[in-house]
Amino acid sequence: MKKICDLKQKTEELLNGKIGIKLYFVLKTAEGRQVKAVNIADETLTASKDDTTSETLLKGFKDSFMQKMEGYEEEDEILALSSADERKNAIFYYDLDELPEEMQELLNVMNQNQKYETFQFAEDSLNEIAAFLIVIGNSKEKLSLYRQQYPISLLKRDKCMLTPIPHANRLKKITEDILRVDFNFQFFSYQNVVYVTDVDRIEKICGFNEIIKKEAARSIVAIESAGLIDDIEVLRDELDNTAFARKLTRIYRDSKVLKSVNKSEIIDFTRKHNYFQKNPLKLNATGDRFILDTKRSKNTFMKLLNDDLLTSALTKAEYESLAKNSVG
């Protein structure tokens, strides 16, 4: 799917049909992460007719997803995560070679043949819950959501929480821990593709800084091969800077400049475009390689390779632009 409207239409068709919900806990234990299925009370044979837990969960996550989708411009493209820029209101699909464990868990629960142990309150602890995996759909099609669990969502009984007893008109201490569930989620999967809506949050949840560094390192190799930089080590020094490393990942996979423009044309462009009058890129003594000796020059070089400096075909006016949706 190239546009948000296509994704929105297909997921709406699914969510407005006859669907159910399954819930999984991701536990963070001494042995590592474990995924366990969760029994929902009203799914049992002994459930009360008044118990609508599944219905409440399904409506909550369904409404949350559809509301989030309403916040996007339908004609905008769904962008590759490797080419993520500073746009905040965008949807990205995950296209990096290495998949974080959290995203793999999200894809695994969509597999009907995958078997999971059931969460047991007598053996497992609510304290170990690191995330929720929510699967919505039917036997033919599914949508899965990843919801990070935070300590604040676990209400401990040792805090002396009180609850009313209506028929007795008095308060009573709660004797069990309470797991509070809201309907927020951080990323989702549909048709075996993982979609990301908040890149900064995902970096914190999935901890894929090392993945970004590996992708960025490939871009540095490509830049080195092009012979554009006098000292390539100045870019390697920035690999631990996640924001800068993310800009580098765009170059390896998405830079049309690096793939289709020769070095002399790139250097000549920096002499002619007005942007470089205020943001000059210094050249070495022979004039055939850039010297990146400041953070500003490094960021300017990123703009150059990511083709963020454009000229209007109509007015000939020059612009700096991050959002470049293809029209061809």
Summary of the structure (lengths in Angstrom):
residues: 328
radius of gyration: 25.2
end to end distance: 16.3
largest distance: 89.8
contacts: 885
relative contact order: 0.12
helix: 38%
strand: 21%
